[in-house]
Amino acid sequence: MNQTTSGDALSHRGKLKIFFGYAAGTGKTWAMLDAGQSAQKKGVDVVIGYLEPHDRPETMNKAKGLETVSTRTIEYKGIEQKEMDLDAILHRAPQLVLVDELAHTNAKGSRHAKRYKDIRELLVHGIDVYTTLNVQHLESLHDKVASITGILVQERIPDDVFDLADQIELIDLEISDLLERLHEGKIYAKEQARLASENFFTFDHLMALREIALRRCASRLALKKSVPDVQEQVLVCLSPSPSNARIIRSASEMARAFDANFLALYIQGPEHLEMSDEDKARLQENIRLADRLGASVESVYGEDIAKEIGSFANSMRVSKIVIGRQGRKSAFGRRSFAEKLAASAPQAQIFILPDPDVSPSYSLTRSNKGHTNPFLDGIGLLLGVLVCAVAIAIVLEAFGFSQANLLAIFILADFLCALFARHWLQALFSWGLCVFIFGYRFAHPVSSLIMFDRGYLVVFGVMLILSLLVSKLSIRLRAQASISEEAALQNALLYQASQKLQSLVTRSAIENYLVQEIGDFMDRPVVLYPNAQDSLAKPVFSKDPGPFLNTKEQAVALWTLKNNRRAGAGTDTLSGARGLYLAIRREKKIFGVLGIDMKNGPLSPNQNIVLLSLLNQAALAFENIEIAKEKEEAAWLAHQQQLKASLLRSISHDLRTPLTTIKASADLLSCCELSQVQQSRLAKSISEEASWLKDTVENLLLLSRLDHDEVRLDKEMVDLDEVVHQALAHVNLNVKKHPLQIEIGPDCVGFLDGRLMVQVMMNLINNAILHTPEGTPIQIQGMKKEERVVVDVIDEGPGIDDKQRVCLFEPFAQKSSVFADGSRSMGLGLSLVKSIVEAHHGTITCLNRDPGTCFHIELPAVGEEYETSDFKY
């Protein structure tokens, strides 16, 4: 039976094929080797990554002819163990690698705790993998296999490894043939075979396992073909109960059978604060199990568990809820937990699985540092209240107050102790102490616990009931307040972080904020390594960088970056590291790696939730910056395309006139008999138009070189008066039709590029000539203000409106407006002026006058000779 997943696998990712069987000895390894031999004959580069040592000659003979990568020897507690050498395979980089025993647990000191994670890394690097697996090693079938065989299988893999494989080949063998192979010693040695035949390898066991394997393959095939109209949701409730793992596996199997989304929910109520370390560890293990089985794990706060589950189910549109049996219905007619849940989530089907361990396992040992027993936590405050009560009672007794008044003091003291108690045992203790002190010291007869008034017994009984009720209520209210406060702080933190991260506009700002925020929240050292082309960039630390400075920690961070998976402390990958490392990612795009020092223990579920939320928000912020950058680049490219189009239009339109004039003049000179005056006039026209074309081309070349940083500023001491007069010698001849007023101060000298400054003045003067009526004056003023040279070119033309001023210095901007510049109507002069001025680290602005326009230039008067700034020749 062959199954191939629908949908194309990622082109850069390797393919996984699993040879699947129901027991050892069915021929999985032989079939894998045979497939490897066939692939090699087709020209595929095949190697054996790991082959389990077998005493089966036919299997070992099948491996001949295939290259084998040497194994890696790991010594643990004096015992040498051989493991697959993952790095050697990655270095060899074959097309296909054969790896036996997918569910194998690696020796201590390996990069990954489980072999299936080694295979995942091979797949990430584009290497195809053939491997073998037995049905009893699937996590969701653990309880079912254990109930059939009575054997708890320790080596298990998450079901998604099996479900997401590209191909599953079921290696089936008749049970009679398998038992015959067992008795012939082809599977185990004779003594092992005898023990196996008495335990695991019985006909009934093998029949059941074979049926499970066939059903598992069939269900996988059905799921690949089915496309449900509406995705169902299966919800399982998490708890620290020892049997909760079995319920999680059953819910996972149900979700897979219905092709439903798998959700896991933990209700954090007041009892959470009273959990022992053992219960918290078991809860964490159950959460990790749900995560391994593909569940989306959520945590909410609340006291009424049934109501909170119902609210969550309604909001997520859950169709099926899986819970453990919660015990018998109350004898006083109170509704059971299942009835409350059914009322809270009427639209969901509720599946109740037998749970033999229904009673809370919260022990009296709390995990708070510095406290070994909750009875001692805060006992000093209660003793202080009782001491005050005794002191007040002695004073009142000295003033002759009755025993009833003294008893009222102790009732109040008992009530206060119950209110401040952190455990019901403290309330019971304070009640007993109040009764003892009052009966022994103040009630008649004194110094005796015998009291003449029997009514005291009723009072003491009422005190006991009230004390226990008040203590339980106050403990619950404090716990609820603590949980609510923590939830409020987390929500405020996430909201503030979301607003802040989206407002930051640089990667460095996001990195610094994220590291400080997570470091303060976790109260642990934190590091962030930005992604610099698939390598670690300069890290950002929250506080003490010490835990992250060694090469081992940096190697774990680099592995996380390369493989897009968490690694380090608390994971199954490189778990010997001190830090936990997570990728900051958006889909498959990795922006960096965050490391958290785990010296003080694992993160709580709430810290995990907040951490993942912050990382997701940071990834979104990084992505927004990249999108904004891409949009900016696209806009720039579009603008450049627009400029090119404008250039072509301008050249085709504006160069046509001088070229036509030149050609017409040349034709007249060559074919017509003209007078000397006419010939001189035509030659002058050709010269003027050719000069204009030459200036235009030079402007284009200079502007292009400035825009591409290809001009070196050849600076020297330049007199602005000389610059202006040189420019006037080359400007439009129509300058004679305008009165010129030149006022250049004697100290108007700057460290400038004289050649380029002449070009600036030429373009500004030409611009004034072309756009002002004949006879209107043009003023050129220059002066030195402190370390700046100031130049103004003033005309009395029609001026420029605000809308036109926005794009005044852009090339070709005048095509849609009435203004132009010194290069006839091509719009190059003012753009060139701006580029030259800014190359000198100066500024140019356009100011409206009444009437006319003023171009105001400020340039530095000092600098270095041959200063290049950002330009090069």
Summary of the structure (lengths in Angstrom):
residues: 873
radius of gyration: 43.0
end to end distance: 71.3
largest distance: 153.7
contacts: 2720
relative contact order: 0.04
helix: 51%
strand: 17%
